[in-house]
């Protein structure tokens, strides 16, 4: 799966799980720009695991790893396209 396809699907996951976000900019800081909290980010990661058939290990769930949605997309991309 190409990175653009992953991005498009992940934006759908964001829209399905964070209904108050419109016109998602995946490069924006999700805390500063979208007011996403740690619980919401974990919910997005769990939804992404289901959507993409991947699994994040404990180390990859460290919220300090992610500042933007792009960071999550990078992790998903690395899992799908090993």
C-alpha positions in Angstrom: 0.0 0.0 0.0 1.4 3.4 -1.0 1.9 6.1 1.7 -0.8 8.3 0.1 -3.3 5.5 0.4 -2.3 5.0 4.0 -2.7 8.8 4.6 -6.2 8.9 3.0 -7.4 5.9 5.0 -5.9 7.3 8.3 -7.7 10.7 7.6 -10.9 8.6 7.4 -10.0 7.0 10.8 -9.5 10.5 12.2 -12.8 11.7 10.8 -14.6 8.7 12.2 -13.1 9.0 15.7 -12.7 12.8 16.1 -15.9 14.2 14.7 -15.0 17.8 15.6 -12.0 17.9 13.2 -12.5 19.2 9.7 -10.0 19.5 6.9 -7.3 17.4 8.6 -3.7 18.7 8.0 -1.6 15.6 8.9 1.5 17.7 9.3 -0.1 19.9 12.0 0.6 19.4 15.6 -2.4 17.4 16.8 -2.3 18.8 20.4 -1.7 22.4 19.6 -3.8 22.6 16.4 -6.6 20.1 17.1 -6.6 19.8 20.9 -6.3 16.0 20.7 -5.5 14.5 24.1 -3.6 11.3 24.9 -6.8 9.2 25.3 -8.0 10.3 21.9 -4.7 9.5 20.3 -4.7 6.0 21.8 -8.3 5.6 20.4 -6.9 6.6 17.0 -4.1 4.2 17.2 -6.4 1.3 18.2 -8.7 2.2 15.3 -5.7 2.4 13.0 -4.6 -1.1 14.1 -8.1 -2.4 13.2 -8.2 -0.5 9.9 -4.8 -1.5 8.7 -4.4 -4.9 10.4 -1.2 -3.9 12.2 -0.2 -3.9 15.8 1.6 -1.2 17.8 3.9 -2.6 20.5 4.2 -1.0 23.9 7.2 1.1 22.8 5.3 2.5 19.9 2.4 3.5 22.2 4.6 6.1 23.9 2.8 9.3 23.2 6.0 11.3 23.2 6.8 9.6 19.8 4.0 11.4 18.1 3.6 15.1 17.5 1.6 15.0 14.3 -0.7 12.6 12.6 2.1 12.2 10.0 4.2 10.6 12.7 1.5 7.9 13.2 1.2 7.5 9.4 5.0 6.9 9.3 4.7 4.1 11.9 1.8 2.5 10.0 3.7 2.8 6.7 6.8 1.1 8.2 4.6 -1.7 9.5 2.8 -2.3 6.2 5.7 -1.8 3.9 8.5 -3.6 5.7 
